[in-house]
Amino acid sequence: MEKLSVVAIAVLVLACSLPLTIAFQSLDIYKLSLQFAKHRGIFDYYKLSMEWPKSVCNTGGSEECETPIKANFTIHTLQPYYRPDNSVPPYNESRCNSVPPSPPERITAAYLRRYGILDDMIKFWPNQFGYSNIDKNLEFWRYQWSRAGQCSPYPVYPDFYFNVALTYIKSIDLLKILESSGIHPNNEKYEASAFAKAIEEELGVKVQIRCNKDVKNVTQFYEALLCIDRFNFLESCSATKYYGCSETEKIQFPSVGLV
């Protein structure tokens, strides 16, 4: 529980660090969204997808990852969900907020630098297919904003949305958690349940595991999904689930240094 308190403190720091006037504006937008959102309205919780870069890059896709492949977990997305377990469609389909969101074009290097998160975005939320190319990164971030961020409680403030995910990935060293439980990225195979168990025992909440297949059709660990409530605090997912693999299946944890 001591580790979890570190995450809670980080989230509180994030909330307290917001400019007061902007925080009130965001709160007003949040209340408006609750009251007037169309269709199913504002989301119930987020899923934060923390991906293992090698498992993105060894699938034999048409686009090659930039090298060296990153050896730390990175953010795939921060996706709003409805309970019990349904993702919120993009704003242009769901009208999930009553306040028109900022357009993706607002997300520029200058915008992210102004709010002090550009370097963290490059480090923790990179485009694996060109992380040193700012245009590639911006394309990826704008997609995530239009696909998911516009349905957050901060439709006018992309930096608020990005900061939720950044706060968690900077506070939770997922690789260290797994290695402390004897699960190493060494091309060995471990039961899928071992990944969930290691993370759940450390964080005290239920998580979900997603697998994919590499170019040799080997099932591998791809990403861990953490659930976060609307107030940006970690919560248990509805159940421990496995996507693309079964609970007892042996899955590979690919090494960054090996093909």
Secondary structure as GFF3:
##gff-version 3
##sequence-region A 1 259
A	DSSP	alpha_helix	2	17	.	.	.	ID=ss1
A	DSSP	alpha_helix	20	36	.	.	.	ID=ss2
A	DSSP	beta_strand	45	51	.	.	.	ID=ss3
A	DSSP	alpha_helix	53	57	.	.	.	ID=ss4
A	DSSP	beta_strand	74	82	.	.	.	ID=ss5
A	DSSP	beta_strand	86	87	.	.	.	ID=ss6
A	DSSP	alpha_helix	91	94	.	.	.	ID=ss7
A	DSSP	three_ten_helix	104	106	.	.	.	ID=ss8
A	DSSP	alpha_helix	109	114	.	.	.	ID=ss9
A	DSSP	alpha_helix	118	124	.	.	.	ID=ss10
A	DSSP	alpha_helix	134	147	.	.	.	ID=ss11
A	DSSP	three_ten_helix	149	151	.	.	.	ID=ss12
A	DSSP	alpha_helix	158	171	.	.	.	ID=ss13
A	DSSP	alpha_helix	174	180	.	.	.	ID=ss14
A	DSSP	beta_strand	189	191	.	.	.	ID=ss15
A	DSSP	alpha_helix	192	203	.	.	.	ID=ss16
A	DSSP	beta_strand	208	213	.	.	.	ID=ss17
A	DSSP	beta_strand	219	229	.	.	.	ID=ss18
A	DSSP	beta_strand	234	235	.	.	.	ID=ss19
A	DSSP	beta_strand	241	243	.	.	.	ID=ss20
A	DSSP	beta_strand	250	252	.	.	.	ID=ss21
###
